[in-house]
Every structure is written in C-alpha cells, then in structure tokens.
Amino acid sequence: MKEITYGVVDSEAWGSLAELKTKMYVEEGWNEQYKNFCFDIPFLHAKGPAGFEFISALEKTEGVECYKHASVQMLVNYHWKTW
C-alpha cells in the first residue's frame, strides 16, 4: 500500500486563487493525484491564546486516538515547524 503523505499550504480563506495555485503547483503541472482538504480552523494554528490552548489540551489528552485525525496531525506539524 502506498504511504499517505500530506503537506500544509496556509492561505487566506478569501485569498486569490492565482496565489494559491502558485503555492500548490509547479510550472510543469503536477505529477501525482492529490486530495485537497480545507480546514476552517481560525486561530488554532497561530501563536496566540487559541493555539496555546489547543496544544495544551492535546498535551493533557489521555490516549492517542485524536492523533489519528489528519487535521490534528497537520496542526501539530504546523506548530512544530513555525513556533
């Protein structure tokens, strides 16, 4: 089975489609199929009260069930890379 990988492209919800395309595509086009998901998660990714509260809640969570969700994985990775 092929490994599932993901990346995060952060953009404004009402941003320019052209700008989003420049972040997602290379000039030659794309060479693999992909699925595009949009998570409406204002403030959870940012270095602010909501972001810190989110990470704090994850830290206190017993078990790892919540980490199976791609949205949680993406947020954790985004925090790791940008904080």
N, C-alpha and C positions, 0 to 999 in steps of 0.2 A: 504494500500500500504506500502511496506517495505521501511524504511528510507534508503536513499543512503548515505553512508559514504565513506570517502576516506582517504588515507594516502599518505605520500610522502616518497619515497626512492630515495635519491640523489645518483648518481653514475656517474662515468666517461663514456662518450659516447662509448669509445672503451675499457672499463674495462673488467675484467674477468667475464665470465658468471657464473662460480662457486661462485665468490664473491657475485654477485647479488642474486643468489639463496639462499645463506646463510642469506642474509638480508630479503628475502621475505618469506622463508618457515621455518617451524619448522621441527624437525626430524620426527615427526609422519605424516608429509604431511600437506595439507591444508584442512580445513573443510568447506569452502564456496567457491562458484564460484566467480571469480572476473574478472574485465576487466583491462588490463594493457595498459596505455597510455604513450607514450614517448613524452615529450615536449622538443624541441630543443630551449632552452632559455639561451644561454650563457650570463653570467654576470648579468642577471636581478635578480637573487637570492642572489648575493654576496653583501657584504658591500663595494661598490665601486661606482664610478660615475654613471654607468648604473642602478644599484639597487636603488640609491637615486633618480635618475631622474624618474624612474618608479613609486616609491612611491609618489613622489612629483606630478606627473601627475595624479595619482589616487586621490590624495587629492584635486586637483583643478577641478576634473571632476564633472559636474553637473548631478544629477540623479544617479541612481544605476544600470542602465542596464548592465554596464560592469561587475558588480559583480556576474551576473548570470552565467558567464562562469567558469567552473571548473578550468581551467588553472589560471585564475586570483585569485580565491579563494585559490588555492594551494600556489601560490606565496605569497599572503598576509599572510597566515598562516605560511609559512616557514620564512618569515621576522619576524613575531611576535615571533616565537619560538627561532630564532637564533640571532636576533640582540640585 
